[in-house]
């Protein structure tokens, strides 16, 4: 019997377990609705079936205004071998799907990695691999679980030596709860649902998981954990909290932190100024300027900041930081056409002091012109969403950051994580 010959019918759960799909005998598909002792199940062969619990004889759910009545399974007498079907599906995971995960791990570590298939799961009626990964050279970071479900990439990590949550601000957007799904593992990699609590309590993190969205963010997160693990965490915590300029303090603040000592502990190269530091960017990288300001006078919310300028042909990459922390000059946005000040030499001049900076999260995102879309699609790496405004062409940004420690770590993130991963993606493109 073929699929086309069968309309939506109702079968018992017992029959489904024994004979599978009424049309093809398959067991792989998904349920779109359940309740009242019934589930509406869609097979890979595109047949929809209502599966009824014991003692239910009519579907509580209508399909095309009809409530299917329990009937005998059309394939009764043709039992299925579930173990065999599952094994065949597992064995048929394509190399392309494993390669998809592997490429992000190569980007994450910047080298070839040892990949091991640790499991599989089903998503959108397809069977997908779950891998673990470690680099061939020494690293504090082991990826214990890496999988995707076409929407999100779940990353589970184990740090050989734990790292303080206080040192993980640059990847703050990756932390949080995640939907329960076959591609996540809450036992091997539990979620950190209240990151700021861990951050302020200076808790050591070792085993955790993150639903990172794109594989690119998984690579950024892994690379940052790899780089921050190299730092002398106890010295950094002493400088910022235990033995600060004011002795032991509860919160990190510009007045209490010796910026010069902190810069040295984190290993940034550049030129020290008064309450600021000009980081020396990679000559081959995308940044022409990365400047740390211990006190952020440009943005009224306070804290510290990083002034960033990109090279002529570069676009700001997508970051694992909140977009609300990234600012642009008002004069670089469409708002600049509407806010004007003094008239000089017959031309209207925007008074930036009136509305000096605008968070990029305030910018209305739209597809823009075809030229703008093509420019973004040709970019070899994911760009910050601000560029989806066709009027924003700036290469200058201010990133507002809570304190000097987070600012110096973000500078490390830009130079040791963003730059090399963007370079590798550009090379591959």
Steps between C-alpha positions, in 0.01 A plus 500: 500500500641843408484823690266667251233234550463582870323802643554612860399213726515423870691197632584375847835575657549124542458444126731790422772356721465162323438598138621862465357747251174379337640600161865396494575326828744773596563625853668835431294816503370760742191583704338838439228474765411284796242492776192319620660162434588573136802614300503631143808339347662584165714233336796567270285358218271805555209296638321648803361253756315540829643266765255420780574390853346183646121511541465802267286415195447841338746780455442808717683692227337588166692461176338698217183529715486121548575312821658170387362185661729220619546233234712196434856572392526463116838325538390262773693175471815675371698572819791740494850454644554824693859423602592430139336819373673711765838339425458559127410863563798549733738337252372722220599831659673675213861612511381847397311536829806396702719730289262789575567464874870426451567820303373714789725315743800557272417871505452489876845360573684636196633155410395147414302329772435147615132431441302219659137418426336468842137465396226604260156659510208565267389845387267597216472129413875471450753317710791722604833434671622613841877532535766577758818685409847569636789669321818310420704749702447574869185687604306548821174471303341172397177507301297215647185546294450687173183461296257702291130480417499736197413797722749487788840353571530358850846515652595304811847562646719368777788715627786288630575778749194709598482870410327778697166609356629853567737457203231402249325829426599500127279193442215611729234471227564125468387417854140425593240229495432292193201313366505127567576327173684197370807708418559620859627314806415641841702238691831525318463875445254669739372846417614809690170686525613783729842597371521832687453320832801280419688807372455706817557203732828429321404137451724255320342342191609166359217304332224691322306531178375776271254516212714722283280549196732504201809277484701822471404596856598152617844556350534846662396361838739205489791716384438754776491228767825367354666845518369605843617167644859603426482797737615504862150523642607539862724799422219666306251445782752645746550815291126558456343376822722356773800736500371801309601862553249499787579155631229234482188626324166350404465657155749582226532874438739722306621678814599175670674328206861564399444500123870469418537186715179355357612557141828327576326203666274452199790535260377777272761686296478872429548847649390602848338839549324670789202276586515352151694253290555484123509132406730409212268326249619226268631657179324229301177525702182700445556761773700819452428624854409336832518746789404420859353781711500423872216750545237529227422872471347458153196305620294636792444153650857498634734205540790452258514488124694390194534725199517290183580600143497247220712505189351643182357180351407330828160476665438455872463123560209354692599490868409295806441829685162675537424719197366763741861554617623595152461870411548710188513875451163657429655673199573157346133398501189614319420704811778735396285617212233623739695651791687811395673781681694808397527600135859539392617592148145454377488139616307355791722336759380231737562579864627165627500633853120510488459126429860376500456124479224256412498131601491281190208312655290814435565489128211370292613192316382458144618331186594826334622533143605210282852641500508496878368145514758379249779667697394320817460165327844527347654561843676174595404526867173579685463875552344702779130557440548877489611469137155388395410869518586614149598844630765386746844489341712584803817320606515676839336355811499547876442185706374583849624246756425475875855535637874502416536121539224429252641765266847346493349154450291629210820643348656154536187356337523738203870430438531131588155369408319722247804587287636145446158343442396773255835459322450123473146541365621759249772260385251217456268727305 
